[in-house]
């Protein structure tokens, strides 16, 4: 496994790769001792730079998230949510063919090993509340703001309406 760190606008992101596939992208408090800089990791950092600057709306990175089959199904569906849009936990549950799995969808989002690339921050509650987020709702809101090119709080309901 190769580990590297990326100083992003939201904090330090730890990048873990295996066999030229991203297996983990998560927020950490500080950089570790290992900091590999191969071409694959450099490409990930370049794409993250472009994402945070608003120039990239999709990622072209091979991923291999670690999780259960159900989690992988949910994470695959999350990647279908367009940049700057949101879906509800209920909508994701319906999309995977299990309309009563909203709570399980939330749990899968919480266990997401590759933040941003697998955009669990784009999933909200049916009542237009932000819902939960492994790194807190303030960061979830910040990521949604980045994707919408704004620095203030979004009106989640109007964002959701644009997606329907």
PyMOL CGO cylinders between C-alpha atoms (Angstrom):
from pymol import cmd
from pymol.cgo import CYLINDER

trace = [
    CYLINDER, 0.00, 0.00, 0.00, 1.13, 3.50, -0.82, 0.3, 1, 1, 1, 1, 1, 1,
    CYLINDER, 1.13, 3.50, -0.82, 0.15, 6.42, 1.37, 0.3, 1, 1, 1, 1, 1, 1,
    CYLINDER, 0.15, 6.42, 1.37, 0.34, 10.11, 0.63, 0.3, 1, 1, 1, 1, 1, 1,
    CYLINDER, 0.34, 10.11, 0.63, -1.16, 13.34, 1.93, 0.3, 1, 1, 1, 1, 1, 1,
    CYLINDER, -1.16, 13.34, 1.93, -2.87, 16.22, 0.20, 0.3, 1, 1, 1, 1, 1, 1,
    CYLINDER, -2.87, 16.22, 0.20, -3.35, 19.63, 1.80, 0.3, 1, 1, 1, 1, 1, 1,
    CYLINDER, -3.35, 19.63, 1.80, -6.83, 20.59, 0.59, 0.3, 1, 1, 1, 1, 1, 1,
    CYLINDER, -6.83, 20.59, 0.59, -9.09, 23.58, 1.26, 0.3, 1, 1, 1, 1, 1, 1,
    CYLINDER, -9.09, 23.58, 1.26, -11.06, 21.37, 3.68, 0.3, 1, 1, 1, 1, 1, 1,
    CYLINDER, -11.06, 21.37, 3.68, -8.04, 19.97, 5.53, 0.3, 1, 1, 1, 1, 1, 1,
    CYLINDER, -8.04, 19.97, 5.53, -5.44, 17.24, 5.13, 0.3, 1, 1, 1, 1, 1, 1,
    CYLINDER, -5.44, 17.24, 5.13, -6.59, 14.31, 3.03, 0.3, 1, 1, 1, 1, 1, 1,
    CYLINDER, -6.59, 14.31, 3.03, -4.88, 10.96, 3.38, 0.3, 1, 1, 1, 1, 1, 1,
    CYLINDER, -4.88, 10.96, 3.38, -4.61, 9.05, 0.10, 0.3, 1, 1, 1, 1, 1, 1,
    CYLINDER, -4.61, 9.05, 0.10, -4.11, 5.28, 0.23, 0.3, 1, 1, 1, 1, 1, 1,
    CYLINDER, -4.11, 5.28, 0.23, -3.57, 3.33, -2.97, 0.3, 1, 1, 1, 1, 1, 1,
    CYLINDER, -3.57, 3.33, -2.97, -3.00, -0.30, -3.78, 0.3, 1, 1, 1, 1, 1, 1,
    CYLINDER, -3.00, -0.30, -3.78, -2.03, -1.63, -7.22, 0.3, 1, 1, 1, 1, 1, 1,
    CYLINDER, -2.03, -1.63, -7.22, -2.71, 1.76, -8.85, 0.3, 1, 1, 1, 1, 1, 1,
    CYLINDER, -2.71, 1.76, -8.85, -6.23, 1.94, -7.43, 0.3, 1, 1, 1, 1, 1, 1,
    CYLINDER, -6.23, 1.94, -7.43, -7.45, 4.36, -4.80, 0.3, 1, 1, 1, 1, 1, 1,
    CYLINDER, -7.45, 4.36, -4.80, -8.70, 2.44, -1.75, 0.3, 1, 1, 1, 1, 1, 1,
    CYLINDER, -8.70, 2.44, -1.75, -9.07, 5.30, 0.73, 0.3, 1, 1, 1, 1, 1, 1,
    CYLINDER, -9.07, 5.30, 0.73, -9.40, 9.07, 0.68, 0.3, 1, 1, 1, 1, 1, 1,
    CYLINDER, -9.40, 9.07, 0.68, -10.19, 10.50, 4.07, 0.3, 1, 1, 1, 1, 1, 1,
    CYLINDER, -10.19, 10.50, 4.07, -9.74, 13.57, 6.20, 0.3, 1, 1, 1, 1, 1, 1,
    CYLINDER, -9.74, 13.57, 6.20, -7.02, 13.29, 8.87, 0.3, 1, 1, 1, 1, 1, 1,
    CYLINDER, -7.02, 13.29, 8.87, -5.63, 15.60, 11.55, 0.3, 1, 1, 1, 1, 1, 1,
    CYLINDER, -5.63, 15.60, 11.55, -2.02, 15.52, 10.38, 0.3, 1, 1, 1, 1, 1, 1,
    CYLINDER, -2.02, 15.52, 10.38, 0.35, 14.03, 7.83, 0.3, 1, 1, 1, 1, 1, 1,
    CYLINDER, 0.35, 14.03, 7.83, 1.98, 10.71, 8.58, 0.3, 1, 1, 1, 1, 1, 1,
    CYLINDER, 1.98, 10.71, 8.58, 5.55, 9.69, 7.94, 0.3, 1, 1, 1, 1, 1, 1,
    CYLINDER, 5.55, 9.69, 7.94, 4.93, 7.99, 4.60, 0.3, 1, 1, 1, 1, 1, 1,
    CYLINDER, 4.93, 7.99, 4.60, 4.34, 10.29, 1.64, 0.3, 1, 1, 1, 1, 1, 1,
    CYLINDER, 4.34, 10.29, 1.64, 4.61, 8.43, -1.67, 0.3, 1, 1, 1, 1, 1, 1,
    CYLINDER, 4.61, 8.43, -1.67, 4.60, 10.58, -4.82, 0.3, 1, 1, 1, 1, 1, 1,
    CYLINDER, 4.60, 10.58, -4.82, 4.23, 8.27, -7.82, 0.3, 1, 1, 1, 1, 1, 1,
    CYLINDER, 4.23, 8.27, -7.82, 2.45, 9.22, -11.07, 0.3, 1, 1, 1, 1, 1, 1,
    CYLINDER, 2.45, 9.22, -11.07, -0.87, 7.70, -9.96, 0.3, 1, 1, 1, 1, 1, 1,
    CYLINDER, -0.87, 7.70, -9.96, -0.91, 9.67, -6.71, 0.3, 1, 1, 1, 1, 1, 1,
    CYLINDER, -0.91, 9.67, -6.71, 0.21, 12.84, -8.50, 0.3, 1, 1, 1, 1, 1, 1,
    CYLINDER, 0.21, 12.84, -8.50, -2.75, 12.40, -10.87, 0.3, 1, 1, 1, 1, 1, 1,
    CYLINDER, -2.75, 12.40, -10.87, -5.14, 12.03, -7.92, 0.3, 1, 1, 1, 1, 1, 1,
    CYLINDER, -5.14, 12.03, -7.92, -3.78, 15.25, -6.41, 0.3, 1, 1, 1, 1, 1, 1,
    CYLINDER, -3.78, 15.25, -6.41, -4.08, 17.07, -9.73, 0.3, 1, 1, 1, 1, 1, 1,
    CYLINDER, -4.08, 17.07, -9.73, -7.70, 15.97, -10.08, 0.3, 1, 1, 1, 1, 1, 1,
    CYLINDER, -7.70, 15.97, -10.08, -8.42, 17.06, -6.50, 0.3, 1, 1, 1, 1, 1, 1,
    CYLINDER, -8.42, 17.06, -6.50, -6.83, 20.47, -7.25, 0.3, 1, 1, 1, 1, 1, 1,
    CYLINDER, -6.83, 20.47, -7.25, -9.13, 20.79, -10.25, 0.3, 1, 1, 1, 1, 1, 1,
    CYLINDER, -9.13, 20.79, -10.25, -12.17, 19.71, -8.19, 0.3, 1, 1, 1, 1, 1, 1,
    CYLINDER, -12.17, 19.71, -8.19, -11.51, 22.23, -5.43, 0.3, 1, 1, 1, 1, 1, 1,
    CYLINDER, -11.51, 22.23, -5.43, -10.94, 25.01, -7.97, 0.3, 1, 1, 1, 1, 1, 1,
    CYLINDER, -10.94, 25.01, -7.97, -14.26, 24.22, -9.68, 0.3, 1, 1, 1, 1, 1, 1,
    CYLINDER, -14.26, 24.22, -9.68, -12.62, 23.02, -12.92, 0.3, 1, 1, 1, 1, 1, 1,
    CYLINDER, -12.62, 23.02, -12.92, -13.38, 19.29, -12.50, 0.3, 1, 1, 1, 1, 1, 1,
    CYLINDER, -13.38, 19.29, -12.50, -16.88, 17.84, -12.14, 0.3, 1, 1, 1, 1, 1, 1,
    CYLINDER, -16.88, 17.84, -12.14, -16.04, 14.14, -12.61, 0.3, 1, 1, 1, 1, 1, 1,
    CYLINDER, -16.04, 14.14, -12.61, -13.07, 12.05, -11.63, 0.3, 1, 1, 1, 1, 1, 1,
    CYLINDER, -13.07, 12.05, -11.63, -11.06, 9.69, -13.79, 0.3, 1, 1, 1, 1, 1, 1,
    CYLINDER, -11.06, 9.69, -13.79, -9.44, 7.65, -11.03, 0.3, 1, 1, 1, 1, 1, 1,
    CYLINDER, -9.44, 7.65, -11.03, -9.48, 3.87, -10.67, 0.3, 1, 1, 1, 1, 1, 1,
    CYLINDER, -9.48, 3.87, -10.67, -10.93, 3.01, -7.28, 0.3, 1, 1, 1, 1, 1, 1,
    CYLINDER, -10.93, 3.01, -7.28, -11.24, -0.12, -5.17, 0.3, 1, 1, 1, 1, 1, 1,
    CYLINDER, -11.24, -0.12, -5.17, -13.25, 0.77, -2.07, 0.3, 1, 1, 1, 1, 1, 1,
    CYLINDER, -13.25, 0.77, -2.07, -13.23, -1.77, 0.76, 0.3, 1, 1, 1, 1, 1, 1,
    CYLINDER, -13.23, -1.77, 0.76, -16.67, -2.71, 2.04, 0.3, 1, 1, 1, 1, 1, 1,
    CYLINDER, -16.67, -2.71, 2.04, -19.56, -5.16, 1.90, 0.3, 1, 1, 1, 1, 1, 1,
    CYLINDER, -19.56, -5.16, 1.90, -21.37, -5.96, -1.34, 0.3, 1, 1, 1, 1, 1, 1,
    CYLINDER, -21.37, -5.96, -1.34, -24.29, -3.77, -0.18, 0.3, 1, 1, 1, 1, 1, 1,
    CYLINDER, -24.29, -3.77, -0.18, -21.98, -0.85, 0.60, 0.3, 1, 1, 1, 1, 1, 1,
    CYLINDER, -21.98, -0.85, 0.60, -20.30, -1.19, -2.79, 0.3, 1, 1, 1, 1, 1, 1,
    CYLINDER, -20.30, -1.19, -2.79, -23.73, -1.19, -4.47, 0.3, 1, 1, 1, 1, 1, 1,
    CYLINDER, -23.73, -1.19, -4.47, -24.66, 2.03, -2.66, 0.3, 1, 1, 1, 1, 1, 1,
    CYLINDER, -24.66, 2.03, -2.66, -21.28, 3.64, -3.39, 0.3, 1, 1, 1, 1, 1, 1,
    CYLINDER, -21.28, 3.64, -3.39, -21.64, 2.77, -7.06, 0.3, 1, 1, 1, 1, 1, 1,
    CYLINDER, -21.64, 2.77, -7.06, -25.05, 4.44, -7.14, 0.3, 1, 1, 1, 1, 1, 1,
    CYLINDER, -25.05, 4.44, -7.14, -23.70, 7.54, -5.39, 0.3, 1, 1, 1, 1, 1, 1,
    CYLINDER, -23.70, 7.54, -5.39, -21.26, 8.01, -8.26, 0.3, 1, 1, 1, 1, 1, 1,
    CYLINDER, -21.26, 8.01, -8.26, -24.29, 8.55, -10.53, 0.3, 1, 1, 1, 1, 1, 1,
    CYLINDER, -24.29, 8.55, -10.53, -25.27, 11.74, -8.67, 0.3, 1, 1, 1, 1, 1, 1,
    CYLINDER, -25.27, 11.74, -8.67, -24.09, 14.62, -10.88, 0.3, 1, 1, 1, 1, 1, 1,
    CYLINDER, -24.09, 14.62, -10.88, -21.68, 17.24, -9.57, 0.3, 1, 1, 1, 1, 1, 1,
    CYLINDER, -21.68, 17.24, -9.57, -23.53, 20.02, -7.78, 0.3, 1, 1, 1, 1, 1, 1,
    CYLINDER, -23.53, 20.02, -7.78, -26.74, 17.98, -7.42, 0.3, 1, 1, 1, 1, 1, 1,
    CYLINDER, -26.74, 17.98, -7.42, -28.22, 16.08, -4.50, 0.3, 1, 1, 1, 1, 1, 1,
    CYLINDER, -28.22, 16.08, -4.50, -30.37, 13.01, -3.95, 0.3, 1, 1, 1, 1, 1, 1,
    CYLINDER, -30.37, 13.01, -3.95, -32.23, 11.83, -0.87, 0.3, 1, 1, 1, 1, 1, 1,
    CYLINDER, -32.23, 11.83, -0.87, -31.49, 8.63, 1.00, 0.3, 1, 1, 1, 1, 1, 1,
    CYLINDER, -31.49, 8.63, 1.00, -34.94, 7.48, -0.21, 0.3, 1, 1, 1, 1, 1, 1,
    CYLINDER, -34.94, 7.48, -0.21, -34.04, 8.15, -3.83, 0.3, 1, 1, 1, 1, 1, 1,
    CYLINDER, -34.04, 8.15, -3.83, -30.83, 6.15, -3.50, 0.3, 1, 1, 1, 1, 1, 1,
    CYLINDER, -30.83, 6.15, -3.50, -32.75, 3.30, -1.83, 0.3, 1, 1, 1, 1, 1, 1,
    CYLINDER, -32.75, 3.30, -1.83, -35.25, 3.24, -4.71, 0.3, 1, 1, 1, 1, 1, 1,
    CYLINDER, -35.25, 3.24, -4.71, -32.45, 3.38, -7.28, 0.3, 1, 1, 1, 1, 1, 1,
    CYLINDER, -32.45, 3.38, -7.28, -30.83, 0.24, -5.88, 0.3, 1, 1, 1, 1, 1, 1,
    CYLINDER, -30.83, 0.24, -5.88, -34.19, -1.56, -5.73, 0.3, 1, 1, 1, 1, 1, 1,
    CYLINDER, -34.19, -1.56, -5.73, -34.74, -1.48, -1.97, 0.3, 1, 1, 1, 1, 1, 1,
    CYLINDER, -34.74, -1.48, -1.97, -37.08, 1.42, -1.23, 0.3, 1, 1, 1, 1, 1, 1,
    CYLINDER, -37.08, 1.42, -1.23, -37.06, 0.76, 2.53, 0.3, 1, 1, 1, 1, 1, 1,
    CYLINDER, -37.06, 0.76, 2.53, -33.27, 0.85, 2.93, 0.3, 1, 1, 1, 1, 1, 1,
    CYLINDER, -33.27, 0.85, 2.93, -32.86, 4.56, 3.75, 0.3, 1, 1, 1, 1, 1, 1,
    CYLINDER, -32.86, 4.56, 3.75, -31.21, 3.88, 7.10, 0.3, 1, 1, 1, 1, 1, 1,
    CYLINDER, -31.21, 3.88, 7.10, -28.88, 1.29, 5.53, 0.3, 1, 1, 1, 1, 1, 1,
    CYLINDER, -28.88, 1.29, 5.53, -28.04, 3.83, 2.83, 0.3, 1, 1, 1, 1, 1, 1,
    CYLINDER, -28.04, 3.83, 2.83, -27.05, 6.29, 5.55, 0.3, 1, 1, 1, 1, 1, 1,
    CYLINDER, -27.05, 6.29, 5.55, -24.88, 3.66, 7.21, 0.3, 1, 1, 1, 1, 1, 1,
    CYLINDER, -24.88, 3.66, 7.21, -23.18, 2.86, 3.88, 0.3, 1, 1, 1, 1, 1, 1,
    CYLINDER, -23.18, 2.86, 3.88, -22.52, 6.58, 3.34, 0.3, 1, 1, 1, 1, 1, 1,
    CYLINDER, -22.52, 6.58, 3.34, -20.99, 6.76, 6.81, 0.3, 1, 1, 1, 1, 1, 1,
    CYLINDER, -20.99, 6.76, 6.81, -18.64, 3.87, 5.97, 0.3, 1, 1, 1, 1, 1, 1,
    CYLINDER, -18.64, 3.87, 5.97, -17.56, 5.36, 2.63, 0.3, 1, 1, 1, 1, 1, 1,
    CYLINDER, -17.56, 5.36, 2.63, -13.80, 4.91, 2.37, 0.3, 1, 1, 1, 1, 1, 1,
    CYLINDER, -13.80, 4.91, 2.37, -13.30, 7.32, -0.55, 0.3, 1, 1, 1, 1, 1, 1,
    CYLINDER, -13.30, 7.32, -0.55, -14.81, 10.70, 0.24, 0.3, 1, 1, 1, 1, 1, 1,
    CYLINDER, -14.81, 10.70, 0.24, -15.45, 13.24, -2.54, 0.3, 1, 1, 1, 1, 1, 1,
    CYLINDER, -15.45, 13.24, -2.54, -14.78, 10.70, -5.35, 0.3, 1, 1, 1, 1, 1, 1,
    CYLINDER, -14.78, 10.70, -5.35, -17.67, 8.62, -3.99, 0.3, 1, 1, 1, 1, 1, 1,
    CYLINDER, -17.67, 8.62, -3.99, -19.85, 11.64, -3.25, 0.3, 1, 1, 1, 1, 1, 1,
    CYLINDER, -19.85, 11.64, -3.25, -21.79, 10.70, -0.11, 0.3, 1, 1, 1, 1, 1, 1,
    CYLINDER, -21.79, 10.70, -0.11, -21.90, 14.43, 0.67, 0.3, 1, 1, 1, 1, 1, 1,
    CYLINDER, -21.90, 14.43, 0.67, -24.51, 14.71, -2.12, 0.3, 1, 1, 1, 1, 1, 1,
    CYLINDER, -24.51, 14.71, -2.12, -27.06, 12.62, -0.18, 0.3, 1, 1, 1, 1, 1, 1,
    CYLINDER, -27.06, 12.62, -0.18, -29.54, 14.43, 2.06, 0.3, 1, 1, 1, 1, 1, 1,
    CYLINDER, -29.54, 14.43, 2.06, -32.68, 13.61, 4.02, 0.3, 1, 1, 1, 1, 1, 1,
    CYLINDER, -32.68, 13.61, 4.02, -36.05, 13.48, 2.29, 0.3, 1, 1, 1, 1, 1, 1,
    CYLINDER, -36.05, 13.48, 2.29, -37.17, 16.53, 4.32, 0.3, 1, 1, 1, 1, 1, 1,
    CYLINDER, -37.17, 16.53, 4.32, -34.30, 18.54, 2.76, 0.3, 1, 1, 1, 1, 1, 1,
    CYLINDER, -34.30, 18.54, 2.76, -32.14, 18.50, 5.90, 0.3, 1, 1, 1, 1, 1, 1,
    CYLINDER, -32.14, 18.50, 5.90, -28.49, 17.75, 5.31, 0.3, 1, 1, 1, 1, 1, 1,
    CYLINDER, -28.49, 17.75, 5.31, -28.74, 14.47, 7.22, 0.3, 1, 1, 1, 1, 1, 1,
    CYLINDER, -28.74, 14.47, 7.22, -25.52, 13.06, 8.58, 0.3, 1, 1, 1, 1, 1, 1,
    CYLINDER, -25.52, 13.06, 8.58, -21.95, 13.05, 7.37, 0.3, 1, 1, 1, 1, 1, 1,
    CYLINDER, -21.95, 13.05, 7.37, -18.96, 11.18, 8.76, 0.3, 1, 1, 1, 1, 1, 1,
    CYLINDER, -18.96, 11.18, 8.76, -17.01, 14.45, 9.02, 0.3, 1, 1, 1, 1, 1, 1,
    CYLINDER, -17.01, 14.45, 9.02, -19.88, 16.63, 10.24, 0.3, 1, 1, 1, 1, 1, 1,
    CYLINDER, -19.88, 16.63, 10.24, -22.59, 18.62, 8.51, 0.3, 1, 1, 1, 1, 1, 1,
    CYLINDER, -22.59, 18.62, 8.51, -20.49, 21.79, 8.31, 0.3, 1, 1, 1, 1, 1, 1,
    CYLINDER, -20.49, 21.79, 8.31, -18.03, 20.01, 6.03, 0.3, 1, 1, 1, 1, 1, 1,
    CYLINDER, -18.03, 20.01, 6.03, -20.87, 18.42, 4.06, 0.3, 1, 1, 1, 1, 1, 1,
    CYLINDER, -20.87, 18.42, 4.06, -22.29, 21.90, 3.49, 0.3, 1, 1, 1, 1, 1, 1,
    CYLINDER, -22.29, 21.90, 3.49, -18.84, 23.21, 2.50, 0.3, 1, 1, 1, 1, 1, 1,
    CYLINDER, -18.84, 23.21, 2.50, -18.43, 20.48, -0.14, 0.3, 1, 1, 1, 1, 1, 1,
    CYLINDER, -18.43, 20.48, -0.14, -21.89, 21.25, -1.54, 0.3, 1, 1, 1, 1, 1, 1,
    CYLINDER, -21.89, 21.25, -1.54, -20.98, 24.94, -1.61, 0.3, 1, 1, 1, 1, 1, 1,
    CYLINDER, -20.98, 24.94, -1.61, -17.73, 24.19, -3.46, 0.3, 1, 1, 1, 1, 1, 1,
    CYLINDER, -17.73, 24.19, -3.46, -19.69, 22.26, -6.07, 0.3, 1, 1, 1, 1, 1, 1,
    CYLINDER, -19.69, 22.26, -6.07, -22.10, 25.12, -6.50, 0.3, 1, 1, 1, 1, 1, 1,
    CYLINDER, -22.10, 25.12, -6.50, -19.47, 27.84, -6.63, 0.3, 1, 1, 1, 1, 1, 1,
    CYLINDER, -19.47, 27.84, -6.63, -20.73, 29.67, -3.57, 0.3, 1, 1, 1, 1, 1, 1,
    CYLINDER, -20.73, 29.67, -3.57, -19.40, 30.46, -0.14, 0.3, 1, 1, 1, 1, 1, 1,
    CYLINDER, -19.40, 30.46, -0.14, -22.64, 30.83, 1.80, 0.3, 1, 1, 1, 1, 1, 1,
    CYLINDER, -22.64, 30.83, 1.80, -25.14, 28.23, 2.96, 0.3, 1, 1, 1, 1, 1, 1,
    CYLINDER, -25.14, 28.23, 2.96, -27.15, 26.66, 0.16, 0.3, 1, 1, 1, 1, 1, 1,
    CYLINDER, -27.15, 26.66, 0.16, -30.89, 26.55, 0.04, 0.3, 1, 1, 1, 1, 1, 1,
    CYLINDER, -30.89, 26.55, 0.04, -31.01, 22.74, -0.09, 0.3, 1, 1, 1, 1, 1, 1,
    CYLINDER, -31.01, 22.74, -0.09, -34.64, 22.68, -1.19, 0.3, 1, 1, 1, 1, 1, 1,
    CYLINDER, -34.64, 22.68, -1.19, -33.97, 24.81, -4.27, 0.3, 1, 1, 1, 1, 1, 1,
    CYLINDER, -33.97, 24.81, -4.27, -30.90, 22.73, -5.11, 0.3, 1, 1, 1, 1, 1, 1,
    CYLINDER, -30.90, 22.73, -5.11, -33.01, 19.59, -4.85, 0.3, 1, 1, 1, 1, 1, 1,
    CYLINDER, -33.01, 19.59, -4.85, -35.72, 21.07, -7.06, 0.3, 1, 1, 1, 1, 1, 1,
    CYLINDER, -35.72, 21.07, -7.06, -33.21, 21.68, -9.85, 0.3, 1, 1, 1, 1, 1, 1,
    CYLINDER, -33.21, 21.68, -9.85, -32.41, 17.97, -9.77, 0.3, 1, 1, 1, 1, 1, 1,
    CYLINDER, -32.41, 17.97, -9.77, -35.98, 16.74, -10.26, 0.3, 1, 1, 1, 1, 1, 1,
]
cmd.load_cgo(trace, "trace")
